[in-house]
Amino acid sequence: MINPIGSGNVNTSIFYINDYHGKTINMERTMTASQDFDYKSSNKNCDVLKLSSGDIMLGTDININRAAVMFENFIGIKDSAVGNHEHDIQGDAGKVLPLLKFNMLANNVKINPGSPWYGVIKSSVIEEVNGNKYGIIGSTPVDLFIRTKLGPLQKDISVDNAQETVYDIQKEVDTLRKQGVNKIILLSHLGNMFDKIIAQNTSGIDVILGGHSHELIKGVKEGENLFYGLDGKPVVITQAGKDGKTFGVLNLEFDKDGNIKKVQNNIGYTKDFERSMPLKYVFEKIFNNKKVFGVIKSAPPEPQNLLISPNPHGYFIADCMKKDLNTDIALIQSANIRGYFEAGKVDERTVNDIMPFKNELYKVNYSEKDIVDAIKSAAERSFNSAAHKPGIFYASGLKYSLDKTGHLKSLTYTDKTGKDTPIDINHPRTDKFYLTAINDYCVQGNDNFTMLKKPEQIVEKCGIDSGVCVENVLQKSSAPVDIKDDGRISIE
């Protein structure tokens, strides 16, 4: 535990969140956790801060983003980094941004006048608590434009590259220190690998609260999340996972010169807290959630790692896409699925919580080679990256097996009669095509899926997202639905 303040030392307790991705049910649980934190902090002689490292919003659904802002307002977030998903709001920015009661920070962006973000995003702020000053700096992802859909964003905002971003951060630290601030926190939506580089190649930063790479960092260990800056001062890095399943509490003791003398990093699990009824009431007003689409009779638990695990919930969504759009196959990235179905009624809010992205679906004639290349690329990159991004593809109309390194071993096409036809993954055909249901994020070639960017092969822009397909299929189901693992993806 952090000792009581003495000899000019300052105790600080930080409640931190990141990468909630619009998960409103976990926001309700976090509200209760935040109130518990408030109660416990009131019995301590310490400075309290509540901070976010971004991606609390998600997608283009204005109701989800309004709910995310209300959540941060209600729990008392003071400052937030601008994550890539905060940029998703694009056309609705003028409706969502006025709701903010906290600062949005990113010191590595340049914003054109006329953009709704102009004048909203700040480089840094100074927070004063009990007479103690804290410099808070924010950074947005340097890979922003491969993490967002094409649109007006690229015309309104430019982002500095990695080297420039390190320079930007150091310049901001120096500015804050000249103003007498000796306790400096970076809200980073750059990813943990980049955070480690910043910690060791700058001076004056004390804490980096991270995001973007979705890592759950527990405790404090030298060489893993405790490093030393160019000035020899300790720098603590932490991050609280993703999708609102976890949050963090960082307790610190600073000496009079702003040096960290003691540190304790705790991770809390939102499943251990009841949903806040007042926040649930507010959210239900926002979503005006009344319509029930169908009933799930049974469903397996959520896989341990949504990005690289076989997932019956993902299979069900892909099946709904293929059935509703009447295609040969359907493909959906595991990263698009942010939750799981439970036995019981399925309403609009349930669907939005599981599939918060509103990526528009397309029908595209992809060649056998296009499909093989996409599945190979997704699996190999996901199994061999620390954060398991970009995530494997879930499919309907296809079965495939991977080895434990993500190498594709076999692939089979299953037609609408149930007949299986093996595909030669070493020599896939370029003259054999499958009508494929897939979303616009992939069609645009984002996440380096260049093999899927085939505008000349687009058959139809469907005007709906995968959630609508699920709703349509459930509404037409004559009986409750069982979600089962049929083994269509295996890892051997």
DRENZALUM-984972 format. One record per residue (C-alpha): residue in three letters; x, y, z. Coordinates in Angstrom, 2 decimals, decimal comma, padded with zeros to 5 digits. Layout:
<pts>
[pt "Ala"; [X; Y; Z]]
...
</pts>
This chain:
<pts>
[pt "Met"; [000,00; 000,00; 000,00]]
[pt "Ile"; [001,03; 003,61; -000,54]]
[pt "Asn"; [002,11; 005,22; 002,71]]
[pt "Pro"; [000,50; 008,43; 004,04]]
[pt "Ile"; [001,92; 011,66; 002,70]]
[pt "Gly"; [004,90; 012,96; 004,58]]
[pt "Ser"; [008,04; 015,07; 004,14]]
[pt "Gly"; [006,56; 016,89; 001,14]]
[pt "Asn"; [005,68; 013,68; -000,68]]
[pt "Val"; [002,50; 013,48; -002,75]]
[pt "Asn"; [000,27; 010,42; -003,00]]
[pt "Thr"; [-001,75; 010,02; -006,18]]
[pt "Ser"; [-004,41; 007,47; -007,14]]
[pt "Ile"; [-005,40; 007,19; -010,82]]
[pt "Phe"; [-008,49; 005,36; -012,07]]
[pt "Tyr"; [-007,72; 004,56; -015,73]]
[pt "Ile"; [-009,58; 003,05; -018,68]]
[pt "Asn"; [-008,89; 002,38; -022,36]]
[pt "Asp"; [-010,35; 000,65; -025,42]]
[pt "Tyr"; [-013,93; 000,12; -024,26]]
[pt "His"; [-015,03; 000,06; -027,92]]
[pt "Gly"; [-018,59; 001,18; -027,22]]
[pt "Lys"; [-019,37; -001,70; -024,85]]
[pt "Thr"; [-022,18; -000,06; -022,93]]
[pt "Ile"; [-023,02; -002,98; -020,63]]
[pt "Asn"; [-019,45; -002,99; -019,32]]
[pt "Met"; [-019,65; 000,80; -019,02]]
[pt "Glu"; [-022,55; 000,26; -016,60]]
[pt "Arg"; [-020,43; -002,13; -014,55]]
[pt "Thr"; [-017,51; 000,33; -014,63]]
[pt "Met"; [-019,77; 003,06; -013,28]]
[pt "Thr"; [-020,28; 000,95; -010,16]]
[pt "Ala"; [-016,53; 000,23; -009,98]]
[pt "Ser"; [-015,81; 003,95; -010,28]]
[pt "Gln"; [-018,16; 004,74; -007,41]]
[pt "Asp"; [-016,42; 002,08; -005,33]]
[pt "Phe"; [-013,09; 003,75; -006,17]]
[pt "Asp"; [-014,51; 007,15; -005,15]]
[pt "Tyr"; [-015,62; 005,79; -001,80]]
[pt "Lys"; [-012,28; 004,14; -001,04]]
[pt "Ser"; [-010,31; 007,18; -002,21]]
[pt "Ser"; [-012,29; 009,47; 000,05]]
[pt "Asn"; [-010,74; 007,65; 003,01]]
[pt "Lys"; [-007,20; 008,29; 001,77]]
[pt "Asn"; [-005,05; 011,39; 001,90]]
[pt "Cys"; [-004,26; 011,45; -001,84]]
[pt "Asp"; [-004,81; 013,24; -005,11]]
[pt "Val"; [-007,34; 011,52; -007,37]]
[pt "Leu"; [-007,38; 011,52; -011,17]]
[pt "Lys"; [-009,61; 009,68; -013,65]]
[pt "Leu"; [-008,08; 009,32; -017,08]]
[pt "Ser"; [-008,76; 007,58; -020,39]]
[pt "Ser"; [-006,38; 006,47; -023,12]]
[pt "Gly"; [-009,01; 006,49; -025,87]]
[pt "Asp"; [-011,19; 004,22; -027,99]]
[pt "Ile"; [-014,10; 004,48; -025,59]]
[pt "Met"; [-016,24; 005,41; -028,59]]
[pt "Leu"; [-016,66; 003,10; -031,56]]
[pt "Gly"; [-017,97; 003,19; -035,10]]
[pt "Thr"; [-020,48; 005,56; -036,64]]
[pt "Asp"; [-023,55; 004,79; -034,49]]
[pt "Ile"; [-024,31; 008,15; -032,91]]
[pt "Asn"; [-026,17; 006,54; -029,98]]
[pt "Ile"; [-023,19; 004,37; -029,02]]
[pt "Asn"; [-020,88; 007,39; -029,16]]
[pt "Arg"; [-023,30; 009,57; -027,21]]
[pt "Ala"; [-023,48; 006,81; -024,58]]
[pt "Ala"; [-019,67; 006,58; -024,46]]
[pt "Val"; [-019,36; 010,33; -023,85]]
[pt "Met"; [-022,07; 010,27; -021,19]]
[pt "Phe"; [-020,28; 007,37; -019,48]]
[pt "Glu"; [-016,99; 009,25; -019,34]]
[pt "Asn"; [-018,77; 012,37; -018,13]]
[pt "Phe"; [-020,63; 010,48; -015,39]]
[pt "Ile"; [-017,63; 008,63; -013,96]]
[pt "Gly"; [-015,60; 011,85; -013,94]]
[pt "Ile"; [-012,96; 011,36; -016,60]]
[pt "Lys"; [-010,90; 014,56; -016,72]]
[pt "Asp"; [-008,80; 013,92; -019,83]]
[pt "Ser"; [-008,71; 011,39; -022,66]]
[pt "Ala"; [-006,38; 010,55; -025,50]]
[pt "Val"; [-007,97; 010,59; -028,94]]
[pt "Gly"; [-008,00; 006,97; -030,11]]
[pt "Asn"; [-008,61; 005,83; -033,66]]
[pt "His"; [-012,24; 005,02; -032,83]]
[pt "Glu"; [-012,91; 008,52; -031,54]]
[pt "His"; [-012,19; 009,54; -035,14]]
[pt "Asp"; [-014,91; 007,14; -036,37]]
[pt "Ile"; [-017,65; 009,64; -035,54]]
[pt "Gln"; [-016,70; 011,79; -038,57]]
[pt "Gly"; [-020,07; 013,06; -039,88]]
[pt "Asp"; [-021,65; 013,13; -036,41]]
[pt "Ala"; [-018,72; 014,87; -034,73]]
[pt "Gly"; [-020,67; 018,13; -034,59]]
[pt "Lys"; [-023,42; 016,36; -032,60]]
[pt "Val"; [-021,22; 014,30; -030,28]]
[pt "Leu"; [-018,31; 016,62; -029,44]]
[pt "Pro"; [-020,46; 019,34; -027,78]]
[pt "Leu"; [-021,43; 016,73; -025,15]]
[pt "Leu"; [-017,85; 016,44; -023,89]]
[pt "Lys"; [-017,16; 017,50; -020,31]]
[pt "Phe"; [-013,55; 016,32; -020,44]]
[pt "Asn"; [-010,49; 017,25; -022,48]]
[pt "Met"; [-009,56; 015,38; -025,68]]
[pt "Leu"; [-005,79; 015,27; -026,08]]
[pt "Ala"; [-003,49; 014,51; -029,02]]
[pt "Asn"; [-000,30; 016,47; -029,51]]
[pt "Asn"; [000,79; 014,71; -032,72]]
[pt "Val"; [-002,03; 015,88; -035,00]]
[pt "Lys"; [-002,64; 018,90; -037,18]]
[pt "Ile"; [-006,28; 019,84; -037,78]]
[pt "Asn"; [-007,61; 021,99; -040,58]]
[pt "Pro"; [-009,88; 024,92; -039,73]]
[pt "Gly"; [-013,45; 023,96; -040,54]]
[pt "Ser"; [-013,12; 020,49; -039,09]]
[pt "Pro"; [-015,48; 019,81; -036,16]]
[pt "Trp"; [-012,35; 018,69; -034,28]]
[pt "Tyr"; [-010,70; 022,10; -034,74]]
[pt "Gly"; [-010,29; 023,75; -031,34]]
[pt "Val"; [-011,50; 020,63; -029,52]]
[pt "Ile"; [-008,31; 018,57; -029,46]]
[pt "Lys"; [-005,61; 019,97; -027,19]]
[pt "Ser"; [-001,95; 018,97; -026,97]]
[pt "Ser"; [-001,86; 018,91; -023,17]]
[pt "Val"; [-003,49; 020,30; -020,04]]
[pt "Ile"; [-002,41; 020,99; -016,48]]
[pt "Glu"; [-004,64; 019,45; -013,84]]
[pt "Glu"; [-004,33; 020,90; -010,34]]
[pt "Val"; [-005,43; 018,68; -007,45]]
[pt "Asn"; [-005,02; 019,79; -003,83]]
[pt "Gly"; [-002,51; 022,38; -005,02]]
[pt "Asn"; [-000,40; 019,80; -006,88]]
[pt "Lys"; [000,07; 020,19; -010,64]]
[pt "Tyr"; [-000,06; 017,28; -013,11]]
[pt "Gly"; [000,81; 017,69; -016,77]]
[pt "Ile"; [-001,38; 015,47; -018,98]]
[pt "Ile"; [-000,33; 014,90; -022,60]]
[pt "Gly"; [-002,20; 012,89; -025,24]]
[pt "Ser"; [-001,17; 011,09; -028,44]]
[pt "Thr"; [-003,28; 009,58; -031,23]]
[pt "Pro"; [-002,19; 006,51; -033,26]]
[pt "Val"; [000,50; 007,06; -035,89]]
[pt "Asp"; [-001,23; 004,30; -037,90]]
[pt "Leu"; [-004,56; 006,13; -037,73]]
[pt "Phe"; [-005,35; 005,96; -041,43]]
[pt "Ile"; [-005,06; 002,19; -041,68]]
[pt "Arg"; [-007,29; 001,86; -038,61]]
[pt "Thr"; [-010,17; 003,97; -039,89]]
[pt "Lys"; [-012,42; 003,90; -042,91]]
[pt "Leu"; [-011,73; 006,28; -045,76]]
[pt "Gly"; [-013,65; 009,52; -045,55]]
[pt "Pro"; [-013,43; 013,21; -044,64]]
[pt "Leu"; [-011,11; 012,40; -041,74]]
[pt "Gln"; [-008,07; 012,25; -044,01]]
[pt "Lys"; [-008,91; 015,70; -045,38]]
[pt "Asp"; [-009,35; 017,25; -041,94]]
[pt "Ile"; [-006,48; 015,74; -039,96]]
[pt "Ser"; [-002,83; 014,82; -040,48]]
[pt "Val"; [-000,85; 012,70; -038,03]]
[pt "Asp"; [002,88; 012,93; -037,40]]
[pt "Asn"; [004,97; 009,81; -037,99]]
[pt "Ala"; [006,62; 007,78; -035,22]]
[pt "Gln"; [009,84; 009,80; -035,04]]
[pt "Glu"; [007,97; 013,10; -035,14]]
[pt "Thr"; [005,60; 011,90; -032,43]]
[pt "Val"; [008,46; 011,20; -030,03]]
[pt "Tyr"; [009,75; 014,72; -030,74]]
[pt "Asp"; [006,24; 016,17; -030,22]]
[pt "Ile"; [005,92; 014,47; -026,84]]
[pt "Gln"; [009,33; 015,63; -025,62]]
[pt "Lys"; [008,59; 019,18; -026,73]]
[pt "Glu"; [005,31; 019,13; -024,79]]
[pt "Val"; [007,03; 017,73; -021,69]]
[pt "Asp"; [009,63; 020,51; -021,85]]
[pt "Thr"; [006,89; 023,14; -022,15]]
[pt "Leu"; [005,06; 021,77; -019,10]]
[pt "Arg"; [008,22; 021,57; -017,02]]
[pt "Lys"; [008,99; 025,22; -017,81]]
[pt "Gln"; [005,59; 025,99; -016,26]]
[pt "Gly"; [006,67; 024,35; -013,00]]
[pt "Val"; [005,00; 020,95; -013,57]]
[pt "Asn"; [007,11; 018,02; -012,37]]
[pt "Lys"; [004,55; 015,19; -012,49]]
[pt "Ile"; [003,77; 014,29; -016,10]]
[pt "Ile"; [001,42; 011,64; -017,47]]
[pt "Leu"; [001,17; 010,61; -021,12]]
[pt "Leu"; [-002,19; 009,28; -022,32]]
[pt "Ser"; [-000,99; 007,20; -025,22]]
[pt "His"; [-003,06; 005,52; -027,89]]
[pt "Leu"; [000,08; 004,38; -029,67]]
[pt "Gly"; [000,42; 000,76; -028,51]]
[pt "Asn"; [002,60; -000,82; -025,86]]
[pt "Met"; [005,66; -001,35; -028,08]]
[pt "Phe"; [005,73; 002,34; -028,96]]
[pt "Asp"; [005,15; 003,28; -025,31]]
[pt "Lys"; [008,34; 001,42; -024,33]]
[pt "Ile"; [010,28; 003,36; -026,98]]
[pt "Ile"; [008,91; 006,66; -025,70]]
[pt "Ala"; [009,70; 005,80; -022,08]]
[pt "Gln"; [013,37; 005,16; -022,84]]
[pt "Asn"; [013,92; 007,92; -025,39]]
[pt "Thr"; [012,43; 010,92; -023,63]]
[pt "Ser"; [012,97; 012,65; -020,30]]
[pt "Gly"; [010,48; 014,03; -017,80]]
[pt "Ile"; [007,61; 011,56; -018,25]]
[pt "Asp"; [006,54; 009,70; -015,11]]
[pt "Val"; [003,59; 007,59; -016,24]]
[pt "Ile"; [002,35; 006,30; -019,59]]
[pt "Leu"; [-001,25; 005,14; -019,55]]
[pt "Gly"; [-001,52; 003,17; -022,78]]
[pt "Gly"; [-004,06; 001,87; -025,24]]
[pt "His"; [-004,48; 000,64; -028,82]]
[pt "Ser"; [-002,64; -002,68; -028,43]]
[pt "His"; [-005,27; -004,03; -025,99]]
[pt "Glu"; [-002,77; -005,41; -023,49]]
[pt "Leu"; [-003,64; -006,20; -019,90]]
[pt "Ile"; [-000,64; -005,12; -017,81]]
[pt "Lys"; [-000,70; -006,26; -014,20]]
[pt "Gly"; [001,60; -005,04; -011,46]]
[pt "Val"; [004,93; -003,31; -012,04]]
[pt "Lys"; [008,05; -005,13; -013,19]]
[pt "Glu"; [011,35; -003,60; -014,21]]
[pt "Gly"; [012,15; -004,24; -017,87]]
[pt "Glu"; [008,52; -005,01; -018,68]]
[pt "Asn"; [006,55; -001,94; -017,68]]
[pt "Leu"; [009,06; -000,04; -015,55]]
[pt "Phe"; [011,78; 001,71; -017,53]]
[pt "Tyr"; [014,10; 004,69; -017,14]]
[pt "Gly"; [014,03; 007,83; -019,23]]
[pt "Leu"; [017,04; 009,69; -020,63]]
[pt "Asp"; [017,20; 011,61; -017,34]]
[pt "Gly"; [017,42; 008,38; -015,32]]
[pt "Lys"; [013,95; 008,83; -013,80]]
[pt "Pro"; [011,59; 005,83; -013,59]]
[pt "Val"; [008,72; 005,64; -016,08]]
[pt "Val"; [005,75; 003,37; -015,33]]
[pt "Ile"; [003,72; 002,00; -018,26]]
[pt "Thr"; [000,35; 000,34; -017,89]]
[pt "Gln"; [-002,74; -000,57; -019,93]]
[pt "Ala"; [-006,09; -002,13; -019,02]]
[pt "Gly"; [-006,98; -004,60; -021,76]]
[pt "Lys"; [-010,00; -004,00; -023,98]]
[pt "Asp"; [-013,78; -003,99; -024,37]]
[pt "Gly"; [-014,42; -002,76; -020,83]]
[pt "Lys"; [-013,69; -006,11; -019,25]]
[pt "Thr"; [-011,04; -004,52; -017,04]]
[pt "Phe"; [-009,98; -001,17; -015,59]]
[pt "Gly"; [-006,93; -000,03; -013,65]]
[pt "Val"; [-006,04; 001,78; -010,46]]
[pt "Leu"; [-002,49; 003,13; -010,29]]
[pt "Asn"; [-001,28; 004,30; -006,88]]
[pt "Leu"; [001,86; 006,45; -006,80]]
[pt "Glu"; [003,99; 008,31; -004,30]]
[pt "Phe"; [006,00; 011,24; -005,66]]
[pt "Asp"; [008,73; 013,10; -003,79]]
[pt "Lys"; [008,86; 016,89; -003,77]]
[pt "Asp"; [010,81; 016,89; -007,06]]
[pt "Gly"; [008,21; 014,77; -008,85]]
[pt "Asn"; [010,18; 011,52; -008,76]]
[pt "Ile"; [008,24; 008,29; -008,26]]
[pt "Lys"; [009,24; 006,69; -004,97]]
[pt "Lys"; [006,56; 004,01; -004,70]]
[pt "Val"; [004,10; 002,50; -007,14]]
[pt "Gln"; [001,29; -000,05; -007,09]]
[pt "Asn"; [-000,68; -001,10; -010,19]]
[pt "Asn"; [-004,00; -002,89; -009,68]]
[pt "Ile"; [-006,34; -004,35; -012,29]]
[pt "Gly"; [-010,07; -004,68; -011,62]]
[pt "Tyr"; [-012,61; -006,81; -013,49]]
[pt "Thr"; [-015,94; -005,25; -014,38]]
[pt "Lys"; [-017,71; -008,63; -014,18]]
[pt "Asp"; [-017,23; -008,38; -010,42]]
[pt "Phe"; [-019,50; -005,31; -010,26]]
[pt "Glu"; [-023,24; -004,92; -010,71]]
[pt "Arg"; [-024,52; -002,83; -013,59]]
[pt "Ser"; [-025,32; 000,73; -012,52]]
[pt "Met"; [-029,09; 001,11; -012,67]]
[pt "Pro"; [-029,01; 004,91; -013,12]]
[pt "Leu"; [-026,58; 004,63; -016,05]]
[pt "Lys"; [-028,57; 001,73; -017,51]]
[pt "Tyr"; [-031,68; 003,94; -017,37]]
[pt "Val"; [-029,82; 006,74; -019,21]]
[pt "Phe"; [-028,56; 004,33; -021,86]]
[pt "Glu"; [-032,01; 002,83; -022,42]]
[pt "Lys"; [-033,31; 006,35; -023,02]]
[pt "Ile"; [-030,51; 006,97; -025,53]]
[pt "Phe"; [-031,08; 003,71; -027,40]]
[pt "Asn"; [-034,88; 003,70; -027,00]]
[pt "Asn"; [-034,50; -000,06; -026,94]]
[pt "Lys"; [-037,86; -001,80; -027,29]]
[pt "Lys"; [-037,74; -004,28; -030,17]]
[pt "Val"; [-036,89; -007,96; -029,57]]
[pt "Phe"; [-035,66; -009,80; -032,67]]
[pt "Gly"; [-035,58; -013,36; -031,44]]
[pt "Val"; [-034,43; -015,78; -028,80]]
[pt "Ile"; [-031,19; -017,68; -028,26]]
[pt "Lys"; [-031,93; -021,07; -026,73]]
[pt "Ser"; [-028,32; -021,93; -025,90]]
[pt "Ala"; [-024,84; -020,60; -026,60]]
[pt "Pro"; [-021,32; -021,51; -025,52]]
[pt "Pro"; [-019,19; -019,16; -023,38]]
[pt "Glu"; [-017,07; -016,44; -024,94]]
[pt "Pro"; [-013,71; -017,74; -026,26]]
[pt "Gln"; [-010,66; -016,75; -024,24]]
[pt "Asn"; [-009,04; -014,83; -027,09]]
[pt "Leu"; [-011,57; -013,41; -029,53]]
[pt "Leu"; [-008,97; -012,55; -032,18]]
[pt "Ile"; [-007,44; -015,98; -032,78]]
[pt "Ser"; [-009,84; -018,53; -031,32]]
[pt "Pro"; [-012,51; -020,61; -033,08]]
[pt "Asn"; [-015,74; -018,85; -032,17]]
[pt "Pro"; [-019,27; -020,24; -032,65]]
[pt "His"; [-020,69; -016,75; -032,09]]
[pt "Gly"; [-018,66; -015,54; -035,08]]
[pt "Tyr"; [-019,84; -018,50; -037,15]]
[pt "Phe"; [-023,46; -017,64; -036,35]]
[pt "Ile"; [-022,97; -014,02; -037,46]]
[pt "Ala"; [-021,28; -015,12; -040,71]]
[pt "Asp"; [-024,10; -017,62; -041,33]]
[pt "Cys"; [-026,64; -014,82; -040,92]]
[pt "Met"; [-024,73; -012,65; -043,40]]
[pt "Lys"; [-024,63; -015,43; -046,00]]
[pt "Lys"; [-028,26; -016,42; -045,51]]
[pt "Asp"; [-029,69; -012,90; -045,46]]
[pt "Leu"; [-027,71; -011,75; -048,51]]
[pt "Asn"; [-027,93; -015,07; -050,38]]
[pt "Thr"; [-024,21; -015,39; -051,15]]
[pt "Asp"; [-021,88; -018,35; -051,60]]
[pt "Ile"; [-019,74; -017,44; -048,60]]
[pt "Ala"; [-019,45; -014,74; -045,94]]
[pt "Leu"; [-016,33; -013,40; -044,25]]
[pt "Ile"; [-016,12; -011,32; -041,08]]
[pt "Gln"; [-012,99; -010,35; -039,16]]
[pt "Ser"; [-012,87; -011,56; -035,58]]
[pt "Ala"; [-011,95; -007,99; -034,56]]
[pt "Asn"; [-015,43; -006,87; -035,64]]
[pt "Ile"; [-017,04; -009,02; -032,93]]
[pt "Arg"; [-016,80; -007,50; -029,46]]
[pt "Gly"; [-019,00; -009,77; -027,37]]
[pt "Tyr"; [-021,08; -012,92; -027,32]]
[pt "Phe"; [-024,67; -014,12; -027,29]]
[pt "Glu"; [-026,28; -015,47; -024,15]]
[pt "Ala"; [-029,41; -017,57; -023,75]]
[pt "Gly"; [-032,45; -015,31; -023,76]]
[pt "Lys"; [-034,05; -012,54; -025,79]]
[pt "Val"; [-031,98; -010,65; -028,35]]
[pt "Asp"; [-032,80; -006,97; -028,76]]
[pt "Glu"; [-031,18; -004,08; -030,58]]
[pt "Arg"; [-028,87; -003,17; -027,74]]
[pt "Thr"; [-027,60; -006,77; -027,46]]
[pt "Val"; [-026,79; -006,79; -031,18]]
[pt "Asn"; [-025,06; -003,40; -030,95]]
[pt "Asp"; [-023,00; -004,54; -027,97]]
[pt "Ile"; [-021,75; -007,62; -029,84]]
[pt "Met"; [-021,34; -005,89; -033,21]]
[pt "Pro"; [-020,85; -002,19; -032,48]]
[pt "Phe"; [-019,26; -001,44; -035,85]]
[pt "Lys"; [-021,76; -000,40; -038,48]]
[pt "Asn"; [-019,59; -001,35; -041,44]]
[pt "Glu"; [-021,73; -001,54; -044,56]]
[pt "Leu"; [-021,85; -004,92; -046,29]]
[pt "Tyr"; [-020,98; -005,56; -049,92]]
[pt "Lys"; [-021,38; -008,47; -052,28]]
[pt "Val"; [-018,10; -009,06; -054,08]]
[pt "Asn"; [-017,04; -011,76; -056,54]]
[pt "Tyr"; [-013,71; -012,86; -055,07]]
[pt "Ser"; [-011,50; -015,40; -056,76]]
[pt "Glu"; [-010,35; -018,51; -054,97]]
[pt "Lys"; [-006,90; -016,93; -054,77]]
[pt "Asp"; [-008,26; -013,70; -053,23]]
[pt "Ile"; [-009,95; -015,71; -050,48]]
[pt "Val"; [-006,98; -017,97; -049,78]]
[pt "Asp"; [-004,62; -014,99; -049,62]]
[pt "Ala"; [-006,92; -013,13; -047,22]]
[pt "Ile"; [-007,35; -016,07; -044,84]]
[pt "Lys"; [-003,61; -016,79; -044,90]]
[pt "Ser"; [-002,67; -013,16; -044,28]]
[pt "Ala"; [-005,13; -012,74; -041,41]]
[pt "Ala"; [-004,08; -015,95; -039,65]]
[pt "Glu"; [-000,31; -015,63; -040,05]]
[pt "Arg"; [-000,20; -012,00; -038,94]]
[pt "Ser"; [-002,61; -012,54; -036,03]]
[pt "Phe"; [-000,83; -015,58; -034,61]]
[pt "Asn"; [002,57; -013,92; -034,84]]
[pt "Ser"; [001,86; -010,48; -033,38]]
[pt "Ala"; [001,84; -009,71; -029,67]]
[pt "Ala"; [-001,65; -008,20; -029,82]]
[pt "His"; [-002,96; -010,88; -032,26]]
[pt "Lys"; [-004,05; -008,24; -034,76]]
[pt "Pro"; [-005,71; -007,98; -037,25]]
[pt "Gly"; [-007,63; -011,10; -036,15]]
[pt "Ile"; [-008,60; -014,21; -038,11]]
[pt "Phe"; [-011,58; -014,41; -040,44]]
[pt "Tyr"; [-014,74; -016,20; -039,40]]
[pt "Ala"; [-016,54; -017,65; -042,38]]
[pt "Ser"; [-019,75; -019,22; -043,59]]
[pt "Gly"; [-019,49; -021,60; -046,53]]
[pt "Leu"; [-015,85; -022,35; -045,70]]
[pt "Lys"; [-014,02; -024,67; -043,33]]
[pt "Tyr"; [-010,32; -024,35; -042,62]]
[pt "Ser"; [-007,57; -025,59; -040,36]]
[pt "Leu"; [-004,48; -023,81; -039,03]]
[pt "Asp"; [-001,38; -024,99; -037,25]]
[pt "Lys"; [-000,39; -023,33; -033,98]]
[pt "Thr"; [001,70; -020,72; -035,80]]
[pt "Gly"; [-001,26; -019,59; -037,92]]
[pt "His"; [-000,15; -021,41; -041,06]]
[pt "Leu"; [-003,10; -022,45; -043,25]]
[pt "Lys"; [-003,16; -026,24; -043,61]]
[pt "Ser"; [-006,45; -026,87; -045,44]]
[pt "Leu"; [-009,49; -025,06; -046,81]]
[pt "Thr"; [-012,84; -026,45; -047,96]]
[pt "Tyr"; [-015,79; -024,82; -049,68]]
[pt "Thr"; [-019,24; -026,00; -048,59]]
[pt "Asp"; [-022,00; -025,21; -051,07]]
[pt "Lys"; [-025,66; -024,56; -050,23]]
[pt "Thr"; [-026,50; -028,27; -050,53]]
[pt "Gly"; [-023,85; -029,16; -047,96]]
[pt "Lys"; [-021,37; -030,61; -050,46]]
[pt "Asp"; [-017,71; -030,09; -049,51]]
[pt "Thr"; [-015,09; -029,27; -052,15]]
[pt "Pro"; [-011,41; -029,00; -051,10]]
[pt "Ile"; [-009,51; -025,93; -052,29]]
[pt "Asp"; [-005,86; -026,25; -053,32]]
[pt "Ile"; [-004,34; -023,68; -050,97]]
[pt "Asn"; [-000,94; -023,90; -052,68]]
[pt "His"; [-002,33; -023,28; -056,17]]
[pt "Pro"; [-005,70; -021,52; -055,73]]
[pt "Arg"; [-007,57; -020,74; -058,90]]
[pt "Thr"; [-007,79; -017,24; -060,31]]
[pt "Asp"; [-010,69; -018,16; -062,60]]
[pt "Lys"; [-013,01; -019,58; -059,94]]
[pt "Phe"; [-015,16; -016,98; -058,18]]
[pt "Tyr"; [-017,40; -016,98; -055,08]]
[pt "Leu"; [-020,08; -014,38; -054,37]]
[pt "Thr"; [-018,95; -013,13; -050,97]]
[pt "Ala"; [-020,66; -011,08; -048,25]]
[pt "Ile"; [-018,05; -008,84; -046,64]]
[pt "Asn"; [-017,91; -005,39; -045,04]]
[pt "Asp"; [-016,62; -002,12; -046,46]]
[pt "Tyr"; [-013,63; -002,02; -044,10]]
[pt "Cys"; [-012,20; -005,08; -045,85]]
[pt "Val"; [-013,41; -004,04; -049,31]]
[pt "Gln"; [-011,35; -000,86; -048,93]]
[pt "Gly"; [-008,23; -002,98; -048,23]]
[pt "Asn"; [-007,76; -001,73; -044,66]]
[pt "Asp"; [-005,42; -003,59; -042,26]]
[pt "Asn"; [-003,25; -004,39; -045,30]]
[pt "Phe"; [-005,86; -006,68; -046,87]]
[pt "Thr"; [-004,93; -005,38; -050,32]]
[pt "Met"; [-006,08; -008,62; -051,95]]
[pt "Leu"; [-009,65; -007,73; -050,98]]
[pt "Lys"; [-009,58; -004,28; -052,57]]
[pt "Lys"; [-011,12; -005,24; -055,93]]
[pt "Pro"; [-013,54; -002,46; -056,92]]
[pt "Glu"; [-014,02; -004,00; -060,37]]
[pt "Gln"; [-015,37; -007,18; -058,74]]
[pt "Ile"; [-018,02; -005,49; -056,56]]
[pt "Val"; [-021,50; -006,76; -057,37]]
[pt "Glu"; [-023,65; -004,83; -054,92]]
[pt "Lys"; [-023,47; -002,29; -052,11]]
[pt "Cys"; [-026,03; -003,72; -049,68]]
[pt "Gly"; [-026,89; -000,74; -047,48]]
[pt "Ile"; [-026,95; -002,78; -044,24]]
[pt "Asp"; [-024,43; -004,06; -041,69]]
[pt "Ser"; [-023,90; -007,54; -040,23]]
[pt "Gly"; [-026,05; -006,72; -037,21]]
[pt "Val"; [-029,06; -006,17; -039,46]]
[pt "Cys"; [-028,45; -009,60; -041,02]]
[pt "Val"; [-028,55; -011,17; -037,55]]
[pt "Glu"; [-031,75; -009,31; -036,73]]
[pt "Asn"; [-033,39; -010,39; -040,01]]
[pt "Val"; [-032,47; -014,05; -039,58]]
[pt "Leu"; [-033,63; -014,13; -035,95]]
[pt "Gln"; [-036,95; -012,53; -036,86]]
[pt "Lys"; [-037,55; -015,21; -039,48]]
[pt "Ser"; [-036,59; -018,08; -037,17]]
[pt "Ser"; [-039,61; -020,14; -036,13]]
[pt "Ala"; [-037,92; -021,43; -032,98]]
[pt "Pro"; [-035,20; -020,31; -030,53]]
[pt "Val"; [-031,70; -020,64; -031,95]]
[pt "Asp"; [-028,91; -022,88; -030,68]]
[pt "Ile"; [-025,42; -021,52; -031,28]]
[pt "Lys"; [-022,99; -024,42; -031,52]]
[pt "Asp"; [-019,37; -025,08; -032,44]]
[pt "Asp"; [-019,49; -027,10; -035,67]]
[pt "Gly"; [-015,71; -027,28; -035,95]]
[pt "Arg"; [-015,46; -025,22; -039,11]]
[pt "Ile"; [-012,20; -023,67; -037,88]]
[pt "Ser"; [-009,66; -025,93; -036,20]]
[pt "Ile"; [-006,24; -025,21; -034,77]]
[pt "Glu"; [-003,99; -028,25; -034,66]]
</pts>
